């Protein structure tokens, strides 16, 4: 059975190229600042491209006829290798990206909601993220229940509750 258009499927380790491309797009949200080589060489950037289900990472992707349209992934990064939006052990850090030709269709918000629902069902207490000053995605995150973490500019947290 073929999934309905815009239906998310679980992200897998085979989707590494999608996660790498999305990571580069995320870091270059405002202008070209990094290359794919930068992302691969710099540990603070590369960590976002390592999707490891064995440590609890999860995610979802929407495929289209020409490739991926949108992807969300939550990394369970350890305290000794935290990401920019790290809050505490056990709180996953979310990344979301829509391919440029798939933006402004609500896919990103839908995928973040799917990820938050999954986190709640899996027993997580929250999901964090990092968003740079001026990034218009901040409005989406606020609509979806993310709030600023005190003393951590650019770090936001959504509390999730099991259904």
DSSP file (Angstrom, degrees, kcal/mol; ACC not computed):
  #  RESIDUE AA STRUCTURE BP1 BP2  ACC     N-H-->O    O-->H-N    N-H-->O    O-->H-N    TCO  KAPPA ALPHA  PHI   PSI    X-CA   Y-CA   Z-CA
    1    1 A X              0   0    0      0, 0.0     2,-0.4     0, 0.0     0, 0.0   0.000 360.0 360.0 360.0 132.2    0.0    0.0    0.0
    2    2 A X        -     0   0    0      1,-0.1     3,-0.1     3,-0.0     0, 0.0  -0.668 360.0-114.8 -84.4 132.7    1.4    3.4   -1.0
    3    3 A X        -     0   0    0     -2,-0.4     3,-0.1     1,-0.1    -1,-0.1  -0.307  37.2 -98.4 -64.4 151.5    1.4    6.1    1.8
    4    4 A X    >   -     0   0    0      1,-0.1     3,-2.0     4,-0.1    -1,-0.1  -0.329  53.2 -83.0 -63.8 150.6   -0.9    9.1    1.2
    5    5 A X  T 3  S+     0   0    0      1,-0.3    -1,-0.1    -3,-0.1     3,-0.1  -0.271 117.7  14.9 -55.2 142.0    0.8   12.2   -0.1
    6    6 A X  T 3  S+     0   0    0     57,-0.6     2,-0.4     1,-0.2    -1,-0.3   0.609  90.9 143.4  66.8  14.0    2.5   14.2    2.7
    7    7 A X    <   -     0   0    0     -3,-2.0    56,-0.5    56,-0.2    -1,-0.2  -0.716  48.9-127.1 -83.1 129.5    2.2   11.2    5.1
    8    8 A X  E     -A   62   0A   0     -2,-0.4     2,-0.3    54,-0.1    54,-0.2  -0.476  22.4-165.2 -75.6 147.2    5.2   11.0    7.4
    9    9 A X  E     -A   61   0A   0     52,-2.5    52,-2.6    -2,-0.2     2,-0.0  -0.897  36.6 -84.3-121.8 157.4    7.1    7.7    7.7
   10   10 A X  E     -A   60   0A   0     -2,-0.3    50,-0.3    50,-0.2     2,-0.2  -0.344  45.1-118.2 -61.9 140.3    9.6    6.8   10.4
   11   11 A X        -     0   0    0     48,-2.6     2,-0.3    61,-0.2    48,-0.3  -0.521  35.0-167.4 -73.5 145.0   13.1    8.1    9.8
   12   12 A X    >   -     0   0    0     -2,-0.2     3,-2.0    46,-0.1    39,-0.1  -0.843  39.0-102.4-130.2 169.0   15.8    5.4    9.5
   13   13 A X  G >  S+     0   0    0      1,-0.3     3,-1.2    -2,-0.3    38,-0.1   0.770 118.9  67.9 -62.6 -23.6   19.6    5.2    9.5
   14   14 A X  G 3  S+     0   0    0      1,-0.3     3,-0.5     2,-0.1    -1,-0.3   0.640  86.7  69.9 -69.0 -13.0   19.3    4.8    5.7
   15   15 A X  G X>  +     0   0    0     -3,-2.0     4,-2.1     1,-0.2     3,-0.8   0.181  61.4 120.3 -88.8  17.2   18.0    8.4    5.6
   16   16 A X  H <> S+     0   0    0     -3,-1.2     4,-2.6     1,-0.3    -1,-0.2   0.876  71.2  53.5 -49.7 -45.0   21.5    9.7    6.5
   17   17 A X  H 3> S+     0   0    0     -3,-0.5     4,-2.4     1,-0.2    -1,-0.3   0.865 108.0  51.3 -61.1 -34.3   21.7   11.8    3.3
   18   18 A X  H <> S+     0   0    0     -3,-0.8     4,-2.8     2,-0.2     5,-0.2   0.942 111.3  47.0 -64.9 -47.4   18.4   13.5    4.1
   19   19 A X  H  X S+     0   0    0     -4,-2.1     4,-2.4     1,-0.2    -2,-0.2   0.891 112.7  49.9 -63.6 -39.8   19.5   14.4    7.6
   20   20 A X  H  X S+     0   0    0     -4,-2.6     4,-2.1    -5,-0.2    -1,-0.2   0.934 113.2  45.3 -64.4 -46.0   22.8   15.7    6.3
   21   21 A X  H  X S+     0   0    0     -4,-2.4     4,-2.3     1,-0.2    -2,-0.2   0.920 114.6  48.5 -63.6 -43.3   21.1   17.9    3.7
   22   22 A X  H  X S+     0   0    0     -4,-2.8     4,-2.7     2,-0.2    -1,-0.2   0.888 108.9  53.6 -64.7 -39.3   18.6   19.1    6.1
   23   23 A X  H  X S+     0   0    0     -4,-2.4     4,-2.6    -5,-0.2     5,-0.2   0.931 109.3  48.4 -60.8 -45.3   21.2   19.9    8.7
   24   24 A X  H  X S+     0   0    0     -4,-2.1     4,-1.5     1,-0.2    -2,-0.2   0.927 111.8  49.4 -61.9 -44.6   23.1   22.0    6.2
   25   25 A X  H  < S+     0   0    0     -4,-2.3    -1,-0.2     1,-0.2    -2,-0.2   0.909 110.9  51.1 -60.0 -41.5   19.9   23.9    5.2
   26   26 A X  H >< S+     0   0    0     -4,-2.7     3,-1.4     1,-0.2    -2,-0.2   0.929 110.2  47.3 -63.1 -45.6   19.1   24.5    8.9
   27   27 A X  H 3< S+     0   0    0     -4,-2.6     3,-0.3     1,-0.3    -1,-0.2   0.763 115.8  46.5 -68.5 -22.3   22.6   26.0    9.6
   28   28 A X  T 3< S+     0   0    0     -4,-1.5    -1,-0.3    -5,-0.2    -2,-0.2  -0.049  73.7 128.7-105.2  30.4   22.3   28.1    6.5
   29   29 A X  S <  S+     0   0    0     -3,-1.4    -1,-0.2     1,-0.2    -2,-0.1   0.818  81.8  29.3 -58.1 -34.1   18.7   29.3    7.2
   30   30 A X  S    S-     0   0    0      1,-0.4     2,-0.3    -3,-0.3    -1,-0.2   0.744 135.6 -27.0-100.5 -27.3   19.6   33.0    6.8
   31   31 A X  S    S-     0   0    0     -4,-0.1     2,-0.8     3,-0.0    -1,-0.4  -0.952  83.2 -66.4-174.3 166.8   22.4   32.9    4.3
   32   32 A X        +     0   0    0     -2,-0.3    -4,-0.1     1,-0.2     3,-0.1  -0.581  64.4 143.3 -71.9 109.9   25.2   30.5    3.1
   33   33 A X        +     0   0    0     -2,-0.8     2,-0.3     1,-0.2    -1,-0.2   0.610  60.1  36.1-117.2 -25.8   27.5   30.3    6.1
   34   34 A X        -     0   0    0     -3,-0.2    -1,-0.2   -10,-0.2     2,-0.2  -0.919  63.3-144.4-133.0 154.1   28.6   26.7    6.0
   35   35 A X     >  -     0   0    0     -2,-0.3     4,-2.0    -3,-0.1     5,-0.2  -0.660  37.6-104.5-106.1 168.9   29.5   24.0    3.5
   36   36 A X  H  > S+     0   0    0     -2,-0.2     4,-2.0     1,-0.2     5,-0.1   0.851 124.7  56.5 -62.4 -32.1   28.8   20.3    3.7
   37   37 A X  H  > S+     0   0    0      2,-0.2     4,-2.4     1,-0.2    -1,-0.2   0.898 104.4  52.1 -64.3 -39.8   32.5   19.9    4.4
   38   38 A X  H  > S+     0   0    0      1,-0.2     4,-2.5     2,-0.2     8,-0.2   0.934 109.4  49.5 -59.4 -45.7   32.2   22.3    7.4
   39   39 A X  H  < S+     0   0    0     -4,-2.0    -1,-0.2     1,-0.2    -2,-0.2   0.894 113.9  45.4 -62.9 -39.5   29.3   20.2    8.7
   40   40 A X  H  < S+     0   0    0     -4,-2.0    -1,-0.2    -5,-0.2    -2,-0.2   0.862 118.2  41.8 -72.9 -34.5   31.2   17.0    8.4
   41   41 A X  H  < S+     0   0    0     -4,-2.4     2,-0.7    -5,-0.1    -2,-0.2   0.799 100.2  74.0 -84.4 -30.1   34.5   18.4    9.9
   42   42 A X    >X  -     0   0    0     -4,-2.5     4,-3.2    -5,-0.2     3,-1.7  -0.765  66.9-153.9 -95.2 114.6   33.1   20.4   12.8
   43   43 A X  H 3> S+     0   0    0     -2,-0.7     4,-1.9     1,-0.3    -1,-0.2   0.835  93.5  59.0 -55.0 -36.5   31.9   18.2   15.7
   44   44 A X  H 34 S+     0   0    0      1,-0.2    -1,-0.3     2,-0.2    40,-0.2   0.724 118.0  32.5 -68.8 -19.4   29.4   20.9   17.0
   45   45 A X  H X4 S+     0   0    0     -3,-1.7     3,-1.5    -7,-0.2     4,-0.3   0.796 113.6  58.9 -97.7 -42.0   27.7   20.7   13.6
   46   46 A X  H >< S+     0   0    0     -4,-3.2     3,-2.5     1,-0.3     4,-0.4   0.807  89.2  73.2 -59.6 -33.1   28.3   17.1   12.7
   47   47 A X  G >< S+     0   0    0     -4,-1.9     3,-1.0     1,-0.3    -1,-0.3   0.807  90.7  59.6 -55.4 -28.8   26.5   15.8   15.8
   48   48 A X  G <  S+     0   0    0     -3,-1.5    -1,-0.3     1,-0.2    -2,-0.2   0.625 100.4  55.5 -75.9 -11.6   23.2   16.9   14.2
   49   49 A X  G <  S+     0   0    0     -3,-2.5     2,-1.0    -4,-0.3    -1,-0.2   0.460  85.5  92.0 -96.9  -2.6   23.8   14.5   11.2
   50   50 A X    <   -     0   0    0     -3,-1.0     2,-0.7    -4,-0.4    -1,-0.1  -0.786  55.5-173.2-100.5  96.9   24.3   11.4   13.4
   51   51 A X        +     0   0    0     -2,-1.0     2,-0.5   -38,-0.1   -35,-0.1  -0.816   7.4 175.9 -92.7 114.4   20.9    9.7   13.7
   52   52 A X    > > -     0   0    0     -2,-0.7     3,-1.9     1,-0.1     5,-1.5  -0.823  16.3-176.8-127.0  89.3   21.3    6.8   16.2
   53   53 A X  G > 5S+     0   0    0     -2,-0.5     3,-1.8     1,-0.3    -1,-0.1   0.810  80.8  70.3 -56.3 -29.3   18.1    5.0   17.0
   54   54 A X  G 3 5S+     0   0    0      1,-0.3    -1,-0.3     2,-0.1    -2,-0.0   0.715  99.1  47.4 -63.1 -20.8   20.0    2.8   19.5
   55   55 A X  G < 5S-     0   0    0     -3,-1.9    -1,-0.3     2,-0.0    -2,-0.2   0.384 133.1 -89.9 -98.6   3.3   20.4    5.8   21.9
   56   56 A X  T < 5S+     0   0    0     -3,-1.8    -3,-0.2    -4,-0.3    -2,-0.1   0.429  74.1 152.5 106.6   0.5   16.7    6.7   21.5
   57   57 A X      < +     0   0    0     -5,-1.5     2,-0.3    19,-0.1    -1,-0.3  -0.319  17.0 173.9 -61.3 145.9   16.8    9.0   18.5
   58   58 A X  E     + B   0  74A   0     16,-1.8    16,-3.5   -46,-0.0     2,-0.3  -0.972   5.7 154.1-148.2 162.7   13.6    9.2   16.5
   59   59 A X  E     - B   0  73A   0     -2,-0.3   -48,-2.6   -48,-0.3     2,-0.3  -0.985  25.9-131.0-174.5 176.9   12.2   11.1   13.6
   60   60 A X  E     -AB  10  72A   0     12,-2.4    12,-2.6   -50,-0.3     2,-0.4  -0.984  13.2-162.3-144.8 150.0    9.9   11.2   10.6
   61   61 A X  E     -AB   9  71A   0    -52,-2.6   -52,-2.5    -2,-0.3     2,-0.6  -0.988  12.3-145.9-136.9 145.2   10.2   12.2    7.0
   62   62 A X  E     -AB   8  70A   0      8,-3.0     7,-3.8    -2,-0.4     8,-1.4  -0.963  23.0-156.1-109.3 121.1    7.7   13.1    4.3
   63   63 A X  E     - B   0  68A   0     -2,-0.6   -57,-0.6   -56,-0.5     2,-0.2  -0.645   9.9-171.8 -95.3 153.5    8.8   12.0    0.8
   64   64 A X  E >   - B   0  67A   0      3,-2.7     3,-1.4    -2,-0.3     5,-0.0  -0.765  44.2 -87.4-131.7-179.2    7.7   13.4   -2.5
   65   65 A X  T 3  S+     0   0    0      1,-0.3     3,-0.1    -2,-0.2    -2,-0.0   0.791 128.1  40.0 -63.0 -27.3    8.1   12.5   -6.1
   66   66 A X  T 3  S-     0   0    0      1,-0.3     2,-0.3     2,-0.0    -1,-0.3   0.262 128.8 -75.9-105.4  11.5   11.4   14.3   -6.3
   67   67 A X  E <  S-B   64   0A   0     -3,-1.4    -3,-2.7     0, 0.0    -1,-0.3  -0.857  85.8  -5.8 126.6-164.0   12.8   13.3   -2.9
   68   68 A X  E     -B   63   0A   0     -2,-0.3    -5,-0.3    -5,-0.2     3,-0.1  -0.339  44.7-174.8 -68.9 146.2   12.2   14.3    0.7
   69   69 A X  E     -     0   0A   0     -7,-3.8    30,-3.0     1,-0.4     2,-0.3   0.739  68.6  -3.9-105.5 -38.3    9.9   17.2    1.4
   70   70 A X  E     -BC  62  98A   0     -8,-1.4    -8,-3.0    28,-0.3    -1,-0.4  -0.989  59.5-170.9-157.2 150.7   10.3   17.6    5.1
   71   71 A X  E     -BC  61  97A   0     26,-2.6    26,-2.6    -2,-0.3     2,-0.4  -0.999   4.9-172.0-147.2 143.0   12.0   15.9    8.0
   72   72 A X  E     +BC  60  96A   0    -12,-2.6   -12,-2.4    -2,-0.3     2,-0.3  -0.996  11.8 176.8-131.5 138.9   12.0   16.1   11.8
   73   73 A X  E     -BC  59  95A   0     22,-2.6    22,-2.5    -2,-0.4     2,-0.5  -0.999  17.8-153.4-145.1 145.6   14.4   14.3   14.0
   74   74 A X  E     -BC  58  94A   0    -16,-3.5   -16,-1.8    -2,-0.3     2,-0.4  -0.975  13.4-158.9-120.7 121.0   15.0   14.2   17.8
   75   75 A X  E     - C   0  93A   0     18,-2.5    18,-2.8    -2,-0.5     2,-1.3  -0.845  14.1-146.7-103.6 134.0   18.5   13.4   19.0
   76   76 A X        -     0   0    0     -2,-0.4    16,-0.1    16,-0.2     2,-0.1  -0.617  31.7-173.5 -95.4  72.9   19.1   12.1   22.6
   77   77 A X        -     0   0    0     -2,-1.3    13,-0.3    14,-0.2    14,-0.2  -0.420  20.9-118.4 -73.4 141.1   22.5   13.8   22.9
   78   78 A X    >   -     0   0    0      3,-0.2     3,-1.8    -2,-0.1    -1,-0.1  -0.368  20.7-113.4 -77.9 159.4   24.5   13.0   26.0
   79   79 A X  G >  S+     0   0    0      1,-0.3     3,-0.6     2,-0.1    -1,-0.1   0.772 117.0  57.2 -61.9 -26.7   25.5   15.6   28.6
   80   80 A X  G 3  S+     0   0    0      1,-0.3    -1,-0.3     0, 0.0    -2,-0.0   0.473 118.9  30.9 -86.6   0.9   29.2   15.2   27.6
   81   81 A X  G <  S+     0   0    0     -3,-1.8    -1,-0.3     2,-0.0    -3,-0.2  -0.354  88.2 174.8-147.2  59.5   28.4   16.0   24.0
   82   82 A X    <   -     0   0    0     -3,-0.6     2,-0.1    -5,-0.1    -3,-0.1  -0.282  22.9-132.1 -75.3 154.1   25.5   18.4   24.1
   83   83 A X    >   -     0   0    0     -6,-0.1     3,-1.5   -36,-0.1    -1,-0.1  -0.327  37.8 -90.2 -89.2-179.2   23.9   20.3   21.2
   84   84 A X  T 3  S+     0   0    0      1,-0.3    47,-0.1   -40,-0.2    45,-0.1   0.808 128.6  42.4 -62.9 -30.3   23.1   23.9   21.1
   85   85 A X  T 3  S+     0   0    0     45,-0.1    -1,-0.3    43,-0.1    44,-0.2   0.142  81.2 143.9-103.6  19.6   19.6   23.3   22.5
   86   86 A X    <   +     0   0    0     -3,-1.5     3,-0.1     1,-0.2     6,-0.1  -0.363  13.7 163.7 -63.0 134.3   20.6   20.8   25.2
   87   87 A X        -     0   0    0      1,-0.4     2,-0.3     4,-0.4    -1,-0.2   0.712  60.0 -31.3-115.6 -48.9   18.6   21.2   28.3
   88   88 A X  S >  S-     0   0    0      3,-0.3     3,-2.0     4,-0.0    -1,-0.4  -0.974  73.9 -73.1-167.2 157.2   19.1   18.0   30.3
   89   89 A X  T 3  S+     0   0    0     -2,-0.3     3,-0.1     1,-0.2   -11,-0.1  -0.354 119.4  28.2 -56.5 139.7   19.8   14.3   29.9
   90   90 A X  T 3  S+     0   0    0    -13,-0.3     2,-0.7     1,-0.2    35,-0.4   0.321  94.1 106.9  88.5  -8.6   16.7   12.5   28.7
   91   91 A X    <   -     0   0    0     -3,-2.0    -4,-0.4   -14,-0.2    -3,-0.3  -0.918  66.5-140.4-102.6 113.3   15.3   15.6   26.9
   92   92 A X  E     - d   0 127A   0     34,-0.8    36,-3.1    -2,-0.7     2,-0.6  -0.367   7.5-128.3 -73.6 151.9   15.7   15.1   23.2
   93   93 A X  E     -Cd  75 128A   0    -18,-2.8   -18,-2.5    34,-0.2     2,-0.3  -0.906  24.5-145.2-105.0 122.4   16.8   18.0   20.9
   94   94 A X  E     -C   74   0A   0     34,-3.4    36,-0.5    -2,-0.6     2,-0.4  -0.627  17.6-178.3 -91.6 140.1   14.6   18.5   17.9
   95   95 A X  E     -C   73   0A   0    -22,-2.5   -22,-2.6    -2,-0.3     2,-0.3  -0.985   6.2-178.4-128.5 143.8   15.6   19.6   14.4
   96   96 A X  E     +C   72   0A   0     -2,-0.4     2,-0.3   -24,-0.2   -24,-0.2  -0.996   3.0 174.5-141.9 144.7   13.1   20.2   11.6
   97   97 A X  E     -C   71   0A   0    -26,-2.6   -26,-2.6    -2,-0.3     2,-0.4  -0.982  16.6-156.6-152.2 137.9   13.6   21.2    8.0
   98   98 A X  E     -C   70   0A   0     -2,-0.3   -28,-0.3   -28,-0.2     5,-0.1  -0.945  34.9-110.1-109.9 137.0   11.4   21.6    4.9
   99   99 A X    >   -     0   0    0    -30,-3.0     3,-2.8    -2,-0.4     4,-0.3  -0.353  37.9-108.0 -58.8 145.7   13.0   21.3    1.5
  100  100 A X  G >  S+     0   0    0      1,-0.3     3,-0.9     2,-0.2    -1,-0.1   0.824 119.3  49.3 -50.8 -37.8   13.0   24.8   -0.1
  101  101 A X  G 3  S+     0   0    0      1,-0.2    -1,-0.3     3,-0.0    -2,-0.1   0.441 109.7  53.8 -83.3   3.2   10.2   23.9   -2.6
  102  102 A X  G <  S+     0   0    0     -3,-2.8     3,-0.5   -33,-0.2     5,-0.4   0.226  82.5 118.1-116.6  11.9    8.0   22.4    0.1
  103  103 A X    <   +     0   0    0     -3,-0.9   -33,-0.0    -4,-0.3    -3,-0.0  -0.364  63.1  30.8 -81.4 160.8    8.0   25.4    2.5
  104  104 A X  S    S+     0   0    0     -2,-0.1    -1,-0.2     1,-0.1    -3,-0.0   0.801  89.6 101.5  64.6  32.9    4.9   27.3    3.6
  105  105 A X  S    S-     0   0    0     -3,-0.5    -2,-0.1     0, 0.0    -1,-0.1   0.324  96.7-107.6-121.6   1.9    2.6   24.3    3.3
  106  106 A X  S  > S+     0   0    0     -4,-0.0     4,-2.2     3,-0.0     5,-0.2   0.479  83.8 123.1  86.3   2.1    2.4   23.4    7.0
  107  107 A X  H  > S+     0   0    0     -5,-0.4     4,-2.6     1,-0.2     5,-0.2   0.914  71.2  51.8 -64.0 -43.1    4.6   20.3    6.7
  108  108 A X  H  > S+     0   0    0      1,-0.2     4,-2.4     2,-0.2    -1,-0.2   0.932 111.8  45.9 -61.0 -46.8    7.1   21.5    9.3
  109  109 A X  H  > S+     0   0    0      1,-0.2     4,-2.2     2,-0.2    -1,-0.2   0.904 112.5  51.0 -63.1 -41.8    4.5   22.2   11.9
  110  110 A X  H  X S+     0   0    0     -4,-2.2     4,-2.2     1,-0.2    -1,-0.2   0.918 111.6  47.8 -61.7 -42.8    2.7   18.9   11.2
  111  111 A X  H  X S+     0   0    0     -4,-2.6     4,-2.5     2,-0.2    -2,-0.2   0.895 109.6  51.7 -68.1 -38.7    6.0   17.0   11.6
  112  112 A X  H  X S+     0   0    0     -4,-2.4     4,-2.6     1,-0.2    -1,-0.2   0.920 110.4  50.1 -62.4 -41.0    6.9   18.8   14.8
  113  113 A X  H  X S+     0   0    0     -4,-2.2     4,-2.5     2,-0.2    -2,-0.2   0.905 109.6  50.5 -62.7 -41.0    3.5   17.8   16.2
  114  114 A X  H  X S+     0   0    0     -4,-2.2     4,-2.5     2,-0.2    -2,-0.2   0.918 111.5  48.7 -61.3 -43.5    4.0   14.2   15.1
  115  115 A X  H  X S+     0   0    0     -4,-2.5     4,-2.6     2,-0.2    -2,-0.2   0.901 111.2  49.2 -64.8 -41.3    7.4   14.2   16.9
  116  116 A X  H  X S+     0   0    0     -4,-2.6     4,-2.2     2,-0.2    -1,-0.2   0.903 111.6  49.4 -65.5 -40.4    6.0   15.7   20.1
  117  117 A X  H  X S+     0   0    0     -4,-2.5     4,-2.5     2,-0.2    -2,-0.2   0.922 111.7  48.9 -62.7 -43.7    3.2   13.2   20.1
  118  118 A X  H  X S+     0   0    0     -4,-2.5     4,-2.0     1,-0.2    -2,-0.2   0.923 109.6  52.0 -61.6 -44.1    5.7   10.4   19.6
  119  119 A X  H  <>S+     0   0    0     -4,-2.6     5,-2.6     1,-0.2     4,-0.3   0.912 110.4  48.7 -59.4 -42.9    7.9   11.8   22.5
  120  120 A X  H ><5S+     0   0    0     -4,-2.2     3,-1.5     1,-0.2    -1,-0.2   0.938 111.7  48.0 -63.3 -47.2    4.8   11.8   24.8
  121  121 A X  H 3<5S+     0   0    0     -4,-2.5    -1,-0.2     1,-0.3    -2,-0.2   0.807 109.2  55.2 -64.2 -28.4    3.8    8.2   23.9
  122  122 A X  T 3<5S-     0   0    0     -4,-2.0    -1,-0.3    -5,-0.2    -2,-0.2   0.467 121.6-107.0 -84.5  -1.1    7.5    7.1   24.5
  123  123 A X  T < 5 +     0   0    0     -3,-1.5    -3,-0.2    -4,-0.3    -2,-0.1   0.609  66.4 149.8  89.3  12.2    7.5    8.6   28.0
  124  124 A X      < -     0   0    0     -5,-2.6    -1,-0.3    -6,-0.2   -33,-0.1  -0.424  39.4-150.2 -73.0 155.6    9.6   11.6   27.4
  125  125 A X        -     0   0    0    -35,-0.4    35,-1.6     1,-0.3     2,-0.3   0.614  69.8 -10.0-100.7 -16.9    9.0   14.7   29.5
  126  126 A X  E     - E   0 159A   0    -36,-0.3   -34,-0.8    33,-0.3     2,-0.4  -0.986  50.3-138.4-171.1 166.3   10.1   17.3   27.1
  127  127 A X  E     -dE  92 158A   0     31,-2.2    31,-3.0    -2,-0.3     2,-0.2  -0.998  22.9-164.0-136.0 134.1   11.7   18.2   23.8
  128  128 A X  E     -dE  93 157A   0    -36,-3.1   -34,-3.4    -2,-0.4     2,-0.3  -0.626   7.4-179.5-112.5 172.9   14.1   21.1   23.3
  129  129 A X  E     - E   0 156A   0     27,-1.9    27,-2.5   -36,-0.2     2,-0.4  -0.974  23.6-124.7-160.6 167.1   15.5   22.9   20.3
  130  130 A X  E     + E   0 155A   0    -36,-0.5     2,-0.4    -2,-0.3    25,-0.2  -0.979  25.2 178.7-119.6 133.0   17.8   25.7   19.4
  131  131 A X        -     0   0    0     23,-3.0     3,-0.1    -2,-0.4     2,-0.1  -0.991  24.0-128.1-137.3 128.0   16.7   28.6   17.3
  132  132 A X    >   -     0   0    0     -2,-0.4     3,-2.1     1,-0.1     6,-0.2  -0.359  38.7 -87.2 -74.6 152.3   18.8   31.6   16.3
  133  133 A X  T 3  S+     0   0    0      1,-0.3    -1,-0.1    -2,-0.1     3,-0.1  -0.312 114.8  22.0 -55.7 133.6   17.7   35.2   16.9
  134  134 A X  T 3  S+     0   0    0      1,-0.3     2,-0.5    -3,-0.1    -1,-0.3   0.313  83.3 137.2  90.3  -8.9   15.7   36.4   13.9
  135  135 A X    X   -     0   0    0     -3,-2.1     3,-1.8     1,-0.2    -1,-0.3  -0.596  49.3-147.5 -74.0 121.8   14.7   33.0   12.6
  136  136 A X  T >> S+     0   0    0     -2,-0.5     3,-1.2     1,-0.3     4,-0.6   0.681  89.7  78.9 -65.6 -15.2   11.0   33.2   11.6
  137  137 A X  H 3> S+     0   0    0      1,-0.3     4,-2.2     2,-0.2     3,-0.4   0.718  73.5  80.8 -63.4 -19.4   10.6   29.5   12.7
  138  138 A X  H <> S+     0   0    0     -3,-1.8     4,-2.4     1,-0.2    -1,-0.3   0.876  86.3  56.2 -54.6 -39.0   10.4   30.8   16.3
  139  139 A X  H <> S+     0   0    0     -3,-1.2     4,-2.2    -4,-0.2    -1,-0.2   0.895 106.5  49.8 -62.6 -39.5    6.8   31.7   15.7
  140  140 A X  H  X S+     0   0    0     -4,-0.6     4,-1.6    -3,-0.4    -2,-0.2   0.940 110.3  50.0 -62.1 -47.2    6.0   28.2   14.7
  141  141 A X  H  <>S+     0   0    0     -4,-2.2     5,-2.6     1,-0.2    -2,-0.2   0.898 110.1  50.2 -61.3 -40.7    7.7   26.8   17.8
  142  142 A X  H ><5S+     0   0    0     -4,-2.4     3,-1.6     1,-0.2    -1,-0.2   0.912 108.4  52.5 -63.8 -41.8    5.8   29.1   20.1
  143  143 A X  H 3<5S+     0   0    0     -4,-2.2    -1,-0.2     1,-0.3    -2,-0.2   0.820 107.7  53.6 -61.7 -29.8    2.5   28.1   18.5
  144  144 A X  T 3<5S-     0   0    0     -4,-1.6    -1,-0.3    -5,-0.1    -2,-0.2   0.345 129.1 -94.3 -90.8   6.8    3.4   24.5   19.1
  145  145 A X  T < 5S+     0   0    0     -3,-1.6    14,-0.4     1,-0.3     2,-0.3   0.511  74.6 143.5 100.1   5.5    4.0   25.1   22.8
  146  146 A X      < -     0   0    0     -5,-2.6     2,-0.3    -6,-0.2    -1,-0.3  -0.587  26.5-171.3 -77.5 140.6    7.8   25.7   23.0
  147  147 A X  E     -F  157   0A   0     10,-2.2    10,-2.6    -2,-0.3     2,-0.1  -0.919  30.6 -91.1-128.6 156.6    8.9   28.3   25.5
  148  148 A X  E     -F  156   0A   0     -2,-0.3     2,-0.6     8,-0.2     8,-0.2  -0.382  35.7-126.3 -66.1 141.9   12.2   30.0   26.2
  149  149 A X    >   -     0   0    0      6,-2.6     3,-2.1     3,-0.5     6,-0.3  -0.816  35.6-106.9 -89.1 123.9   14.5   28.3   28.7
  150  150 A X  T 3  S+     0   0    0     -2,-0.6    -1,-0.1     1,-0.3     3,-0.0  -0.212 100.2   7.4 -52.9 132.9   15.5   30.9   31.3
  151  151 A X  T 3  S+     0   0    0      1,-0.1     2,-0.3    -3,-0.0    -1,-0.3   0.538 108.5  95.9  75.4   6.6   19.1   32.0   31.0
  152  152 A X    X   -     0   0    0     -3,-2.1     3,-2.5     3,-0.2    -3,-0.5  -0.684  65.8-152.3-128.9  77.7   19.6   30.1   27.7
  153  153 A X  T 3  S+     0   0    0     -2,-0.3     3,-0.1     1,-0.3   -20,-0.1  -0.242  82.7  14.1 -54.1 131.3   19.0   32.5   24.8
  154  154 A X  T 3  S+     0   0    0      1,-0.2   -23,-3.0   -24,-0.1     2,-0.5   0.347  99.2 114.6  86.8  -6.6   17.8   30.7   21.7
  155  155 A X  E <   -E  130   0A   0     -3,-2.5    -6,-2.6    -6,-0.3     2,-0.3  -0.859  42.5-177.4-101.2 130.0   17.0   27.5   23.6
  156  156 A X  E     -EF 129 148A   0    -27,-2.5   -27,-1.9    -2,-0.5     2,-0.4  -0.900   8.7-159.1-126.0 154.4   13.3   26.5   23.8
  157  157 A X  E     -EF 128 147A   0    -10,-2.6   -10,-2.2    -2,-0.3     2,-0.5  -0.997   6.1-161.3-136.8 135.5   11.5   23.6   25.5
  158  158 A X  E     -E  127   0A   0    -31,-3.0   -31,-2.2    -2,-0.4     2,-0.4  -0.980  18.3-141.0-113.3 126.6    8.2   21.9   25.0
  159  159 A X  E     -E  126   0A   0     -2,-0.5     2,-0.4   -14,-0.4   -33,-0.3  -0.699  19.8-158.8 -82.2 134.8    6.8   19.9   27.8
  160  160 A X        -     0   0    0    -35,-1.6     2,-0.4    -2,-0.4   -43,-0.1  -0.915   5.5-160.1-119.0 147.0    5.1   16.7   26.6
  161  161 A X        -     0   0    0     -2,-0.4   -41,-0.1     2,-0.0   -40,-0.1  -0.985  27.0-110.6-127.8 132.0    2.5   14.7   28.5
  162  162 A X              0   0    0     -2,-0.4   -41,-0.1     1,-0.2   -45,-0.0  -0.301 360.0 360.0 -58.7 141.0    1.6   11.1   27.8
  163  163 A X              0   0    0    -46,-0.2    -1,-0.2     0, 0.0   -42,-0.1   0.501 360.0 360.0 -66.8 360.0   -1.9   10.7   26.3
